[in-house]
Amino acid sequence: MGTANVAVKSRAAPLQWRWPLVWASLLALCVLGMPHLEALFRLFEPDARQVVYTRASFATLLWRHLSVVAVAALAGIVFGVLAGIAVTRKRGRDFMPLVAQLASLGQTFPPVAVLALAVPAIGFGTWPIIMALLLYGLLPIVRNTLSGLLGVDAEVKTAARAMGMTPWQVLISVELPLAMPIILAGVRTSVTINIATAALGATVGASNLGDPIIAGIINNNTAYIVQGAVVIALLALTVDSLFDMLQQRLKTSRSAA
């Protein structure tokens, strides 16, 4: 029986990489091959003098886009998970409604409004969009952290304490591993949303994949808009498929355990 399970897992492992590799390959082809697709984009703007965005390479814009999203995601994970842990402890339970409402408040503010408020305070550039992404992406992480930790069976925690575990050990060894699939789903939602939202950073001087879109709107060039939108969509699909693979592997390891 054990040999059969190992064989099934060995066959399933390459399949889990299939879609991430497909989307990543399409993203790489699109980014690296964009300068050679002038004939294709000429269909969108036959009368335009230039149809391929060339003010910066798409590889550079992709790196900047990923960097902004990654910084905002890491900050969101730290603040969101720590806040969820804090209010699910005995001393912090009274603050649970407040934390949930504050996280929800972040998504009620449109990212454009956050940018407009942040620019006068901290200037143009990358930090305003990071702040906007952090506020906008915090809710799924906080909500799923609360749901995951509160969903851990009380009997499991009681059994862990009966084995002599300290509250910290129960949290690290029992609660967080059991809640991880739900927390990861929240992180996945947050990151995927922010990949698209990060394009707004181009309006405040944070150069990223939003640059071609904003340039296309300003110059009435549909080809520019399509280029930025397609690369952002492929990036979102790549990252989302990677998170899906992580979730599947987590489920597999838990079922094996």
C-alpha positions in Angstrom: 0.0 0.0 0.0 2.8 2.4 0.9 4.6 1.6 -2.3 1.5 2.4 -4.3 1.1 5.8 -2.5 4.7 6.7 -3.3 4.1 5.8 -7.0 1.0 7.9 -7.2 2.8 10.9 -5.5 5.8 10.5 -7.9 3.5 10.7 -10.9 1.5 13.6 -9.5 4.5 15.7 -8.7 5.3 16.6 -12.3 1.7 17.4 -13.0 1.6 19.9 -10.2 4.3 21.9 -12.0 2.4 21.8 -15.3 0.4 25.0 -15.1 3.0 27.1 -13.3 5.5 26.2 -16.0 2.9 26.9 -18.8 2.0 30.4 -17.5 5.7 31.2 -16.6 6.8 30.2 -20.1 4.1 32.3 -21.7 5.1 35.2 -19.4 8.8 34.9 -20.3 8.0 34.7 -24.1 5.8 37.7 -23.9 8.3 39.8 -21.9 11.3 38.9 -23.9 9.6 38.8 -27.3 7.6 42.0 -27.0 10.0 44.0 -29.2 9.4 41.5 -32.0 5.6 41.6 -31.9 5.2 44.9 -33.7 3.2 43.3 -36.5 0.7 41.9 -34.1 0.2 45.1 -32.1 -0.1 47.1 -35.4 -3.5 45.4 -35.7 -4.7 47.5 -32.7 -3.2 50.8 -33.8 -2.6 50.7 -37.6 -2.0 54.4 -37.8 0.1 54.9 -34.7 3.8 55.9 -35.2 4.9 53.4 -32.5 3.0 50.4 -31.2 5.4 48.7 -28.9 6.2 50.3 -25.6 10.0 51.0 -25.5 10.5 53.6 -22.7 11.7 50.7 -20.5 12.2 47.0 -21.1 9.3 44.8 -20.0 11.8 42.7 -18.1 12.8 45.7 -16.0 9.1 46.7 -15.5 8.3 43.1 -14.5 11.1 43.1 -11.8 9.9 46.4 -10.4 6.3 45.2 -10.3 7.2 42.0 -8.6 9.4 43.8 -6.0 6.6 46.2 -5.0 4.1 43.3 -4.7 6.5 41.2 -2.7 7.3 43.9 -0.2 3.7 44.7 0.3 2.9 40.9 0.6 5.6 40.3 3.2 4.5 43.3 5.3 0.8 42.1 5.0 1.7 38.6 6.1 3.7 39.9 9.1 1.0 42.3 10.2 -1.9 40.2 9.3 -0.8 36.9 10.8 0.6 38.5 14.0 -2.6 40.5 14.5 -4.6 37.3 14.0 -2.5 35.4 16.5 -2.7 38.2 19.0 -6.5 38.5 19.0 -7.0 34.7 19.2 -5.1 34.5 22.5 -7.0 34.8 25.8 -5.8 38.4 26.5 -6.5 39.7 23.1 -9.9 38.2 22.3 -11.7 41.5 23.3 -9.9 43.2 20.4 -10.9 40.7 17.7 -13.9 42.7 16.4 -11.7 45.8 16.3 -8.9 44.2 14.3 -11.4 42.6 11.9 -13.1 46.0 11.3 -9.8 47.8 10.8 -8.7 45.2 8.2 -12.0 45.6 6.5 -11.6 49.3 6.5 -8.5 49.0 4.4 -10.5 47.6 1.5 -13.2 50.3 1.8 -10.6 52.9 0.8 -10.0 52.8 -3.0 -6.2 52.4 -3.7 -6.4 55.6 -5.7 -7.6 57.5 -2.6 -4.8 56.0 -0.5 -2.3 57.1 -3.1 -3.7 60.6 -3.2 -3.4 60.9 0.6 0.0 59.3 0.8 1.8 61.3 -1.9 1.6 64.7 0.0 2.9 63.0 3.1 5.7 60.8 1.7 6.2 62.0 -1.9 6.0 60.3 -5.2 7.6 56.9 -5.9 7.3 53.4 -4.6 6.3 53.9 -1.0 2.8 55.2 -1.7 1.8 52.2 -3.7 3.3 49.8 -1.2 1.2 51.5 1.5 -1.9 51.2 -0.7 -1.2 47.5 -1.5 -0.6 46.8 2.2 -3.9 48.3 3.3 -5.8 46.8 0.4 -4.4 43.3 0.8 -4.6 43.0 4.5 -8.2 41.9 4.9 -7.9 38.4 3.2 -4.8 37.6 5.3 -6.3 38.7 8.7 -9.7 37.1 7.9 -8.2 33.8 7.0 -5.8 33.8 9.9 -8.7 34.3 12.3 -10.7 31.7 10.5 -7.9 29.2 10.5 -6.8 29.6 14.1 -10.4 29.7 15.5 -11.2 26.6 13.4 -8.6 24.4 15.2 -10.4 21.8 17.3 -10.3 22.6 21.0 -9.8 18.9 21.8 -6.6 18.9 19.8 -5.3 21.9 21.7 -6.3 20.3 25.0 -4.5 17.1 24.1 -1.4 19.1 23.2 -1.4 20.9 26.5 -2.0 17.6 28.3 1.2 16.3 26.7 3.1 19.1 28.5 3.3 21.7 25.7 3.5 25.3 26.6 1.1 27.8 24.9 3.9 28.9 22.6 4.6 25.3 21.6 0.9 24.6 21.0 0.7 27.7 18.7 3.8 26.8 16.7 3.5 23.0 16.5 -0.3 22.5 16.5 -2.4 25.6 15.7 -0.4 27.3 12.9 0.3 24.0 11.0 -3.4 23.1 11.1 -4.4 26.7 10.1 -1.8 27.0 7.4 -4.0 25.9 4.4 -6.6 28.6 5.2 -3.9 31.2 5.9 -2.2 30.4 2.6 -5.5 30.8 0.8 -5.8 34.3 2.2 -2.2 35.2 1.2 -3.0 33.8 -2.3 -6.0 36.1 -2.6 -4.2 39.1 -1.3 -1.2 38.7 -3.6 -3.3 38.0 -6.7 -5.4 41.1 -6.1 -2.4 43.2 -5.5 -0.6 42.1 -8.7 -3.3 43.9 -10.7 -3.7 46.8 -8.2 0.0 47.6 -8.3 -0.3 48.9 -11.8 -1.8 52.1 -10.2 1.7 52.9 -8.9 2.6 54.2 -12.3 0.3 57.2 -11.6 2.6 58.3 -8.7 6.0 57.6 -10.3 6.4 54.0 -9.2 7.6 52.6 -12.5 6.2 49.1 -13.1 3.9 47.2 -15.5 1.3 49.9 -15.2 3.6 52.3 -17.2 2.4 51.0 -20.6 -1.2 51.1 -19.5 -1.0 54.7 -18.3 1.0 55.7 -21.4 -1.6 54.1 -23.6 -4.4 56.0 -21.9 -2.6 59.3 -22.1 -1.6 58.8 -25.8 -4.8 57.0 -26.8 -2.7 54.0 -27.8 -4.6 50.7 -27.4 -1.6 48.6 -28.2 0.3 49.9 -25.1 -2.7 49.2 -22.9 -3.0 45.6 -24.3 0.7 45.0 -23.7 0.6 46.0 -20.1 -2.6 44.2 -19.4 -1.5 40.9 -21.0 1.8 40.8 -19.0 0.0 41.6 -15.7 -2.6 38.9 -16.4 0.1 36.3 -17.2 2.0 37.3 -14.1 -1.1 36.9 -12.0 -1.8 33.5 -13.5 1.7 32.4 -12.9 1.7 33.4 -9.2 -1.8 32.1 -8.6 -0.9 28.7 -10.1 2.2 28.6 -7.9 0.1 29.2 -4.8 -2.3 26.5 -6.0 0.6 24.1 -6.3 1.7 24.9 -2.8 -1.8 24.4 -1.4 -2.0 21.0 -3.2 1.3 19.9 -1.8 0.3 21.0 1.7 -2.9 19.0 1.4 -0.9 16.0 0.2 1.6 16.2 3.0 -1.1 16.5 5.6 -3.1 13.6 4.2 0.1 11.5 4.2 0.8 12.4 7.8 
